[in-house]
């Protein structure tokens, strides 16, 4: 019984921590780990994303998507939330 309860707790904690991540995190779009996603990185995972689409979700026009910009684009359905 004790072992079963520990398994349930471990699975619950694991599912909660995964659920708390932004949708893009599981896809590892940020290939170089610099904290932003370039057009090349996004297109490597989502080849259907055009430069125009990328620019439209790059709100601050810095040439890279922040976590917030990626999540917002996914919530609007512009970028898929899974690859």
C-alpha positions as CSV (number, residue, x, y, z in Angstrom):
1,X,0.0,0.0,0.0
2,X,2.8,2.4,0.9
3,X,4.6,1.7,-2.4
4,X,1.4,2.3,-4.3
5,X,0.8,5.6,-2.6
6,X,4.3,6.8,-3.4
7,X,3.8,5.9,-7.0
8,X,0.6,7.9,-7.2
9,X,2.3,10.8,-5.5
10,X,5.2,10.7,-7.9
11,X,2.9,10.5,-11.0
12,X,0.9,13.4,-9.7
13,X,3.9,15.6,-9.1
14,X,5.3,14.7,-12.6
15,X,2.0,15.5,-14.3
16,X,1.6,18.8,-12.5
17,X,5.1,19.9,-13.4
18,X,4.6,19.0,-17.1
19,X,1.2,20.7,-17.1
20,X,2.7,23.9,-15.8
21,X,5.1,24.3,-18.7
22,X,4.4,26.4,-21.7
23,X,3.0,24.4,-24.6
24,X,6.2,24.9,-26.7
25,X,8.5,23.6,-24.0
26,X,7.9,20.0,-24.7
27,X,8.9,20.5,-28.4
28,X,12.3,22.0,-27.5
29,X,12.0,24.7,-30.1
30,X,14.8,26.8,-28.5
31,X,17.5,24.5,-30.0
32,X,20.5,26.5,-28.7
33,X,19.0,27.3,-25.3
34,X,19.4,31.0,-25.4
35,X,15.9,31.7,-24.2
36,X,14.4,32.9,-27.4
37,X,13.2,31.2,-30.6
38,X,14.5,32.3,-34.0
39,X,12.7,31.8,-37.3
40,X,15.1,28.9,-38.1
41,X,14.4,27.2,-34.8
42,X,10.6,27.6,-35.2
43,X,10.7,26.3,-38.7
44,X,12.8,23.3,-37.7
45,X,9.9,22.2,-35.6
46,X,7.0,23.8,-37.5
47,X,8.1,24.0,-41.2
48,X,4.7,25.4,-42.1
49,X,5.4,28.7,-40.3
50,X,6.3,31.3,-42.9
51,X,8.5,34.3,-42.3
52,X,5.4,36.5,-42.5
53,X,3.6,34.4,-39.8
54,X,6.7,34.5,-37.6
55,X,6.9,38.3,-38.0
56,X,3.2,38.7,-37.1
57,X,3.7,37.0,-33.8
58,X,7.0,38.7,-33.0
59,X,5.3,41.5,-31.2
60,X,8.4,43.4,-30.2
61,X,10.0,42.9,-33.7
62,X,13.3,41.8,-32.3
63,X,13.6,38.9,-34.7
64,X,13.0,36.2,-32.1
65,X,10.1,34.9,-30.1
66,X,10.1,35.1,-26.4
67,X,8.2,32.5,-24.3
68,X,5.3,34.9,-23.9
69,X,5.1,35.5,-27.7
70,X,5.2,31.8,-28.5
71,X,2.5,31.0,-25.9
72,X,0.3,33.8,-27.2
73,X,0.7,32.6,-30.8
74,X,-0.2,29.0,-29.7
75,X,-3.2,30.2,-27.7
76,X,-4.4,32.1,-30.8
77,X,-3.9,29.0,-32.9
78,X,-1.3,30.7,-35.1
79,X,1.5,28.2,-34.2
80,X,0.6,24.6,-33.3
81,X,1.0,23.7,-29.7
82,X,2.5,20.3,-30.5
83,X,4.7,19.2,-33.4
